């Protein structure tokens, strides 16, 4: 059976990267999407969801990072990723607030994970109508147990963003937010169409994904092994994201691409120096207030060349 590209449906794909004996990434020679040719039968509470929680539970988080934000009362998976969650919230909540056009706007967190961003967003925007959509019931429950939100303040969906969900929420949300989810999605064309369907005209769509043009993927083989794992079934860069949107009939929209560097300079240097996760002492995730000139130069160069570890699209539906 021929394998078809998820974006352009071409069968002209070549071997790109071997993850393990059972998984090989292919690259489409037409649109350049890097993808894993696999089909998921059930994306609700599937093995990828379970493995991701296990990965959080046994994450090798340095004491330096744990000391940034520590809460021994949280479930183990949340203890190990709390500094990451906090860092992302500090970066993303001001962006979301800048796009809100009224206090009682509707917001959906697609692939909400443990829910911390939405829970924090509600604290500073009490009138916001917040929906969380997550395929893993275990993640939702761990987040509720750990962060103890008032669940009556939120609408929870243990569902897929499929055609049925989209038909129930046509033009409903002012902001549709999707953070590091698209790389896990098999039917990316329908997924993007459904995000547009549920977003109001004049509303905004925020999508962030790992960046296939991250230069560290080429410079550190073991870093590449961590980023390229079977749950990441598609890998995007600025060009493939643009190609994906242009290949769909989405109506009128404006789009901005933003380079995003989540992990810091010293994390980068240690990967270059050691190429060994055990010797990388910190995620260096929380941006310092007074970066040195070399940190600023490094970050400016990565942003200018779009070789950051992540990339964001902000789409205005017209």
Secondary structure per residue as TSV (DSSP state, phi and psi in degrees):
chain	resnum	aa	ss	phi	psi
A	1	X	-	360.0	132.8
A	2	X	-	-70.7	142.7
A	3	X	-	-96.0	130.0
A	4	X	-	-106.8	143.8
A	5	X	-	-65.3	140.9
A	6	X	T	-69.9	-24.9
A	7	X	T	-93.3	-56.6
A	8	X	T	-105.6	-3.3
A	9	X	-	70.5	9.5
A	10	X	-	-68.6	148.7
A	11	X	-	-100.3	6.2
A	12	X	-	-92.0	81.3
A	13	X	E	-121.0	147.6
A	14	X	E	-127.2	157.3
A	15	X	E	-64.4	135.2
A	16	X	E	-120.2	-44.4
A	17	X	E	-158.5	132.0
A	18	X	E	-94.8	116.0
A	19	X	E	-78.0	-52.5
A	20	X	E	-158.1	-171.4
A	21	X	T	-64.6	-18.6
A	22	X	T	-106.7	-8.1
A	23	X	E	-136.7	121.3
A	24	X	E	-128.6	125.3
A	25	X	E	-76.2	139.5
A	26	X	E	-114.3	153.5
A	27	X	E	-119.4	129.3
A	28	X	E	-74.0	126.9
A	29	X	T	-78.5	-9.0
A	30	X	T	-92.8	-53.6
A	31	X	T	-109.1	-8.1
A	32	X	-	77.4	8.5
A	33	X	-	-65.1	132.5
A	34	X	E	-93.8	128.5
A	35	X	E	-151.0	153.7
A	36	X	E	-99.8	120.2
A	37	X	-	-80.0	77.8
A	38	X	-	-135.3	156.5
A	39	X	-	-120.2	128.8
A	40	X	-	-93.9	130.0
A	41	X	S	-87.3	-33.2
A	42	X	-	-146.7	109.9
A	43	X	-	-92.0	-3.1
A	44	X	T	-88.6	123.0
A	45	X	T	50.6	42.7
A	46	X	-	-87.9	-177.2
A	47	X	H	-62.6	-37.5
A	48	X	H	-61.6	-40.6
A	49	X	H	-61.3	-46.9
A	50	X	H	-64.5	-42.8
A	51	X	H	-64.9	-34.0
A	52	X	H	-65.8	-40.3
A	53	X	H	-67.7	-39.0
A	54	X	H	-61.4	-41.1
A	55	X	H	-61.1	-41.4
A	56	X	H	-65.1	-39.3
A	57	X	H	-62.2	-41.1
A	58	X	T	-107.8	21.1
A	59	X	-	-60.4	135.2
A	60	X	-	-83.6	81.1
A	61	X	-	-93.1	128.5
A	62	X	-	-70.4	155.8
A	63	X	H	-62.7	-31.3
A	64	X	H	-60.8	-43.1
A	65	X	H	-72.5	-41.3
A	66	X	H	-62.4	-30.7
A	67	X	T	-72.0	-18.1
A	68	X	T	-64.6	-48.1
A	69	X	S	-140.0	113.4
A	70	X	-	-124.9	134.3
A	71	X	-	-152.1	96.1
A	72	X	T	-67.7	-13.4
A	73	X	T	-78.5	-15.8
A	74	X	S	-75.2	152.4
A	75	X	-	-56.0	150.4
A	76	X	H	-53.0	-45.3
A	77	X	H	-57.5	-36.8
A	78	X	H	-74.4	-33.2
A	79	X	H	-58.6	-40.8
A	80	X	H	-77.3	-20.0
A	81	X	H	-116.5	9.2
A	82	X	H	-62.4	-38.7
A	83	X	H	-66.2	-32.0
A	84	X	H	-70.5	-45.5
A	85	X	H	-60.5	-45.0
A	86	X	H	-62.5	-43.8
A	87	X	H	-62.4	-43.4
A	88	X	H	-65.5	-39.6
A	89	X	H	-62.7	-42.3
A	90	X	H	-62.9	-32.2
A	91	X	H	-82.6	-39.2
A	92	X	H	-93.5	-33.0
A	93	X	H	-61.8	-44.0
A	94	X	H	-60.2	-36.0
A	95	X	H	-63.7	-46.8
A	96	X	H	-61.3	-44.3
A	97	X	H	-62.3	-33.4
A	98	X	H	-68.3	-19.7
A	99	X	H	-97.3	-8.3
A	100	X	-	-73.1	129.9
A	101	X	S	-98.7	-10.9
A	102	X	S	-159.3	153.7
A	103	X	T	-59.8	-32.9
A	104	X	T	-99.3	31.6
A	105	X	-	-63.4	161.6
A	106	X	E	-103.3	133.4
A	107	X	E	-131.3	135.1
A	108	X	E	-123.3	132.0
A	109	X	E	-102.1	100.4
A	110	X	E	-88.7	117.7
A	111	X	T	75.4	52.9
A	112	X	-	-70.9	-12.6
A	113	X	T	61.0	-127.7
A	114	X	T	-79.6	-10.2
A	115	X	-	88.7	3.7
A	116	X	H	-61.8	-38.1
A	117	X	H	-61.9	-47.0
A	118	X	H	-65.9	-37.9
A	119	X	H	-64.1	-42.0
A	120	X	H	-70.8	-37.4
A	121	X	H	-61.1	-37.3
A	122	X	H	-64.7	-34.9
A	123	X	H	-61.3	-38.3
A	124	X	H	-95.0	-7.4
A	125	X	-	-137.7	71.1
A	126	X	T	-63.3	-22.5
A	127	X	T	-89.7	-4.4
A	128	X	-	-68.6	132.2
A	129	X	E	-87.3	100.4
A	130	X	E	-106.8	128.1
A	131	X	E	-114.4	138.5
A	132	X	E	-117.9	124.1
A	133	X	E	-115.5	121.7
A	134	X	-	-145.2	135.0
A	135	X	S	-80.9	-14.5
A	136	X	-	-107.1	111.1
A	137	X	H	-65.9	-29.6
A	138	X	H	-65.7	-41.1
A	139	X	H	-63.0	-47.1
A	140	X	H	-56.4	-48.4
A	141	X	H	-66.9	-37.5
A	142	X	H	-63.7	-40.7
A	143	X	H	-65.2	-42.6
A	144	X	H	-64.8	-43.1
A	145	X	H	-62.5	-43.2
A	146	X	H	-77.8	-44.7
A	147	X	H	-97.0	-13.9
A	148	X	-	50.4	55.5
A	149	X	-	-74.6	164.4
A	150	X	-	-77.7	103.3
A	151	X	G	-64.5	-19.7
A	152	X	G	-70.6	-13.4
A	153	X	G	-83.2	-4.9
A	154	X	E	-133.8	157.4
A	155	X	E	-111.1	119.2
A	156	X	E	-102.4	136.9
A	157	X	E	-126.0	115.2
A	158	X	-	-94.2	78.5
A	159	X	S	-151.0	171.9
A	160	X	-	-92.7	154.2
A	161	X	-	-82.7	78.3
A	162	X	-	-110.3	-175.8
A	163	X	H	-61.8	-34.5
A	164	X	H	-65.8	-46.3
A	165	X	H	-61.4	-44.5
A	166	X	H	-60.9	-37.7
A	167	X	H	-68.4	-23.5
A	168	X	H	-84.6	-17.7
A	169	X	S	-131.4	45.2
A	170	X	T	-65.3	126.9
A	171	X	T	51.6	43.6
A	172	X	-	-100.5	-37.3
A	173	X	E	-101.2	137.1
A	174	X	E	-75.1	-35.8
A	175	X	E	-133.4	126.5
A	176	X	E	-111.6	120.6
A	177	X	E	-118.8	132.4
A	178	X	E	-141.7	104.2
A	179	X	E	-108.7	111.4
A	180	X	S	50.5	53.2
A	181	X	-	-121.7	-39.3
A	182	X	G	-57.8	-30.5
A	183	X	G	-68.5	-13.9
A	184	X	G	-97.0	-4.9
A	185	X	-	-91.2	135.7
A	186	X	S	-84.5	-50.8
A	187	X	-	-94.3	76.5
A	188	X	H	-71.1	-27.8
A	189	X	H	-65.8	-49.3
A	190	X	H	-66.2	-35.6
A	191	X	H	-59.0	-48.5
A	192	X	H	-66.5	-41.9
A	193	X	H	-58.7	-41.3
A	194	X	H	-69.2	-34.8
A	195	X	H	-61.4	-42.9
A	196	X	H	-65.1	-38.4
A	197	X	H	-62.2	-42.2
A	198	X	H	-82.4	-10.1
A	199	X	E	-94.0	134.5
A	200	X	E	-67.1	154.9
A	201	X	E	-63.3	133.3
A	202	X	E	89.6	-8.9
A	203	X	E	-84.4	175.7
A	204	X	E	-122.6	146.7
A	205	X	E	-119.6	126.5
A	206	X	E	-115.1	120.0
A	207	X	E	-129.3	125.3
A	208	X	E	-123.2	138.3
A	209	X	E	-140.3	160.6
A	210	X	E	-61.2	149.8
A	211	X	B	-102.1	119.0
A	212	X	T	-64.9	-18.9
A	213	X	T	-91.2	7.7
A	214	X	-	-53.5	118.6
A	215	X	T	-66.7	-22.6
A	216	X	H	-68.5	-22.1
A	217	X	H	-61.7	-31.6
A	218	X	H	-87.6	-24.3
A	219	X	H	-92.9	-21.0
A	220	X	-	-133.2	111.8
A	221	X	H	-66.4	-36.0
A	222	X	H	-78.7	-29.3
A	223	X	H	-62.3	-43.1
A	224	X	H	-59.8	-37.8
A	225	X	H	-65.6	-33.6
A	226	X	H	-72.3	-39.9
A	227	X	H	-77.0	-38.3
A	228	X	S	-96.2	89.8
A	229	X	-	-129.5	163.3
A	230	X	T	-56.5	-27.5
A	231	X	T	-70.4	-21.8
A	232	X	-	-87.6	94.4
A	233	X	-	-89.5	-13.1
A	234	X	E	-140.4	142.2
A	235	X	E	-124.9	128.2
A	236	X	B	-116.1	153.7
A	237	X	-	-130.3	-174.8
A	238	X	H	-58.7	-40.7
A	239	X	H	-67.6	-43.9
A	240	X	H	-72.4	-32.1
A	241	X	H	-64.5	-43.9
A	242	X	H	-63.7	-42.9
A	243	X	H	-60.9	-42.2
A	244	X	H	-58.2	-49.7
A	245	X	H	-64.2	-42.5
A	246	X	H	-69.8	-21.0
A	247	X	T	-82.4	-7.3
A	248	X	S	-109.0	153.7
A	249	X	-	-91.9	89.3
A	250	X	-	-107.7	0.8
A	251	X	-	79.8	-158.7
A	252	X	S	-90.5	139.0
A	253	X	E	-160.0	156.9
A	254	X	E	-110.7	148.6
A	255	X	E	-140.1	139.8
A	256	X	E	-121.2	135.3
A	257	X	E	-103.2	131.2
A	258	X	E	-122.5	129.2
A	259	X	E	-75.2	137.4
A	260	X	E	-130.4	123.9
A	261	X	-	-110.2	105.4
A	262	X	-	-82.4	-41.6
A	263	X	S	-95.2	144.2
A	264	X	-	-88.3	-179.7
A	265	X	H	-60.1	-44.3
A	266	X	H	-72.9	-32.8
A	267	X	H	-60.4	-44.0
A	268	X	H	-60.8	-48.0
A	269	X	H	-63.1	-40.3
A	270	X	H	-68.6	-33.9
A	271	X	H	-64.3	-41.7
A	272	X	H	-65.2	-40.0
A	273	X	H	-74.4	-42.6
A	274	X	H	-108.5	-29.6
A	275	X	-	51.8	40.1
A	276	X	-	-151.3	114.9
A	277	X	G	-56.5	-33.4
A	278	X	G	-65.6	-22.2
A	279	X	G	-102.3	-1.2
A	280	X	-	-84.8	108.7
A	281	X	-	-80.9	-17.3
A	282	X	-	-153.6	148.0
A	283	X	-	-74.3	-18.9
A	284	X	-	50.1	49.4
A	285	X	-	-90.9	-34.1
A	286	X	S	-87.0	116.9
A	287	X	-	-60.9	135.0
A	288	X	-	-80.9	150.7
A	289	X	S	-69.7	-32.5
A	290	X	S	-126.9	75.0
A	291	X	-	-66.8	149.6
A	292	X	-	-70.2	166.9
A	293	X	H	-61.1	-35.0
A	294	X	H	-73.4	-34.9
A	295	X	H	-63.3	-44.6
A	296	X	H	-64.5	-41.7
A	297	X	H	-62.9	-46.0
A	298	X	H	-57.8	-48.0
A	299	X	H	-66.4	-41.7
A	300	X	H	-62.0	-40.2
A	301	X	H	-66.6	-42.3
A	302	X	H	-65.4	-40.4
A	303	X	H	-67.9	-42.5
A	304	X	H	-60.8	-37.9
A	305	X	H	-96.6	2.3
A	306	X	T	52.4	45.1
A	307	X	-	-109.9	22.9
A	308	X	S	-69.2	167.0
A	309	X	S	-75.2	-17.2
A	310	X	E	-139.2	166.1
A	311	X	E	-143.6	139.8
A	312	X	E	-119.4	141.6
A	313	X	E	-112.1	131.7
A	314	X	E	-114.7	114.6
A	315	X	E	-113.6	127.7
A	316	X	E	-100.9	118.7
A	317	X	E	-83.1	121.6
A	318	X	-	-98.0	360.0
